[in-house]
Amino acid sequence: MSAAPAPVIETGRLRLRGHGLADFDACLALWGDPEVTRFIGGMPQSAEEVWARLLRYAGHWSLLDFGFWLVEDKATGRFVGEAGLFDARRDLTPAFGDVKEAGWALAPTAHGQGYATEAMRAVLAWQDARFGATPVACMIHPDNAASLRVAERCGFQTYARTDYKGAPVVLLQRSQP
């Protein structure tokens, strides 16, 4: 299956678009920031790891017809972060199975402004229009109160608590839009 590149989605304040090679430095700054990775993997990522992430984003769109968007401020073009859907085939119990996983990460300068909720609502609306009202899951560290609030605002509900790679996580699912 060869799918189209990520579509552009616009909200009141944000533009969500596909990643390009020119976005590598912004992604490296995001994923290299200890504040961003504190609850996502626990440590900053190297240039090699971020490069693999960027290629994985392209692969999702190419093979699965969904993936992650780069999020930018529509008025200024400023990098805000990333948000989207993915299939990580995680070694997790209980497993996500065929349910798409939602995720988001914002630059520290964008925290606390409602951007994550705005971006994820747009992602989920796109998901529903493209694939129908199918379940979507997410996994959040229990101490990440901000992301837990975003998930709740987007209709996710906790269904399990478990460990993933030695860290506690909360599993949430959005069953109905």
matplotlib code that plots the C-alpha trace (Angstrom):
import matplotlib.pyplot as plt

x = [0.0, 1.4, -0.4, -0.4, 1.7, 0.2, -2.6, -2.5, -4.9, -5.6, -7.3, -7.9, -4.3, -2.4, -1.3, -0.5, 1.6, 3.8, 7.5, 10.2, 14.0, 14.3, 12.4, 15.2, 16.8, 13.4, 12.7, 16.1, 15.6, 12.2, 13.3, 16.7, 15.0, 14.9, 11.7, 10.0, 11.4, 11.0, 7.7, 8.4, 11.3, 12.9, 15.9, 16.7, 17.2, 20.3, 20.5, 20.6, 17.4, 15.6, 16.6, 15.1, 11.9, 11.7, 12.0, 9.4, 7.0, 7.4, 7.0, 3.7, 2.2, 3.7, 2.6, -0.4, -2.1, -1.8, 1.0, 2.4, 2.1, 4.5, 2.5, 3.2, 1.7, -0.4, 0.2, 4.0, 5.1, 6.8, 7.4, 5.1, 5.6, 4.2, 0.9, -0.6, -1.4, 0.9, 1.3, 4.3, 3.5, 4.5, 5.4, 2.7, 0.2, -2.7, -1.7, -3.2, -3.7, -5.0, -6.1, -4.2, -2.1, -2.3, 0.6, 1.7, 4.8, 5.2, 8.2, 8.4, 7.7, 4.3, 3.3, 0.2, -1.5, -4.0, -2.1, -1.9, -5.7, -6.3, -3.9, -5.2, -8.8, -7.9, -6.0, -8.9, -11.5, -9.3, -9.1, -12.9, -13.5, -10.9, -11.4, -14.7, -15.4, -12.8, -11.2, -7.9, -5.6, -2.8, -0.2, 0.8, 3.1, 0.9, 2.9, 2.3, -0.7, -0.7, -1.0, -3.6, -5.7, -5.2, -6.3, -9.4, -10.4, -10.1, -12.4, -9.9, -10.7, -8.4, -8.8, -5.6, -2.4, 0.7, 4.5, 6.2, 10.0, 10.3, 8.2, 4.6, 2.0, -1.7, -3.5, -6.4, -8.9, -11.3, -14.1, -16.5, -15.9]
y = [0.0, 3.4, 6.2, 10.0, 12.2, 13.7, 16.1, 19.7, 20.4, 23.8, 24.9, 28.3, 28.8, 25.8, 24.2, 20.5, 19.3, 16.5, 16.4, 17.2, 16.9, 20.6, 19.9, 17.7, 20.5, 21.4, 17.8, 17.3, 20.2, 18.9, 15.3, 16.4, 18.5, 16.8, 18.6, 17.0, 13.5, 13.4, 11.4, 10.0, 7.5, 9.3, 10.7, 13.0, 11.4, 11.5, 12.8, 9.2, 8.4, 11.5, 10.7, 7.2, 8.9, 11.2, 8.2, 6.3, 9.2, 9.1, 5.3, 5.5, 7.8, 5.7, 2.3, 2.9, 6.1, 7.8, 9.1, 12.2, 15.8, 18.6, 21.3, 25.0, 28.3, 29.3, 33.0, 32.9, 29.5, 28.9, 25.2, 24.1, 20.3, 17.1, 15.2, 12.2, 8.6, 5.6, 1.8, 1.0, -2.7, -2.2, -5.2, -4.2, -6.0, -5.5, -5.0, -2.2, -4.8, -3.1, 0.1, 3.2, 4.9, 8.7, 10.8, 14.4, 16.3, 20.0, 22.3, 23.8, 27.3, 25.9, 24.3, 25.5, 27.2, 24.6, 23.7, 19.9, 19.7, 21.8, 19.7, 16.4, 17.3, 18.1, 14.8, 12.8, 14.6, 13.7, 10.1, 9.8, 11.3, 9.1, 5.8, 6.1, 6.2, 3.5, 3.2, 5.1, 4.4, 6.3, 5.6, 8.2, 8.2, 8.6, 11.6, 13.5, 15.5, 17.8, 15.0, 13.2, 16.4, 16.6, 13.0, 13.6, 16.7, 14.6, 11.9, 9.3, 7.2, 5.1, 1.3, -0.1, 0.6, -1.3, -1.0, -0.4, -0.8, -0.6, 2.6, 2.8, 3.9, 4.6, 3.1, 5.2, 4.6, 6.8, 4.6, 7.2, 10.6]
z = [0.0, -0.9, 0.8, 0.3, 2.4, 5.6, 4.8, 6.2, 9.0, 10.3, 13.5, 14.9, 15.9, 14.5, 11.3, 11.4, 8.4, 7.5, 8.5, 6.1, 6.2, 7.0, 10.3, 11.7, 13.8, 15.4, 16.1, 17.6, 19.9, 21.0, 21.6, 23.1, 25.8, 29.2, 30.1, 27.1, 27.5, 31.3, 30.9, 27.4, 27.7, 30.6, 28.8, 25.9, 22.5, 20.4, 16.8, 15.7, 17.6, 16.3, 12.7, 13.1, 14.6, 11.5, 9.2, 11.2, 10.8, 7.0, 7.0, 8.9, 6.3, 3.4, 4.7, 7.0, 5.8, 9.2, 11.3, 13.1, 12.1, 12.9, 14.7, 14.1, 15.1, 12.1, 12.5, 13.0, 11.6, 15.0, 15.8, 18.5, 18.6, 17.2, 17.4, 15.7, 15.5, 15.2, 15.5, 17.6, 18.1, 21.7, 23.9, 26.4, 28.6, 27.9, 24.3, 22.1, 19.3, 16.1, 18.0, 16.8, 19.5, 19.9, 21.0, 21.4, 22.5, 22.7, 23.0, 26.5, 25.1, 24.0, 27.3, 29.1, 26.2, 25.2, 22.0, 22.8, 23.2, 20.1, 18.0, 19.3, 18.8, 15.2, 14.8, 16.3, 14.1, 11.0, 12.3, 12.6, 9.2, 7.6, 9.4, 11.1, 14.9, 15.7, 19.1, 19.7, 22.7, 24.4, 27.1, 29.6, 32.6, 35.8, 36.9, 33.7, 34.9, 31.9, 29.4, 31.4, 31.3, 27.5, 27.2, 29.4, 27.4, 24.2, 25.5, 26.7, 29.7, 31.8, 31.4, 32.8, 34.7, 33.9, 33.3, 30.0, 29.8, 33.6, 34.0, 35.2, 32.6, 32.4, 29.4, 28.1, 25.3, 23.4, 22.3, 20.9, 19.5]

ax = plt.figure().add_subplot(projection="3d")
ax.plot(x, y, z, "-o")
ax.set_aspect("equal")
plt.show()
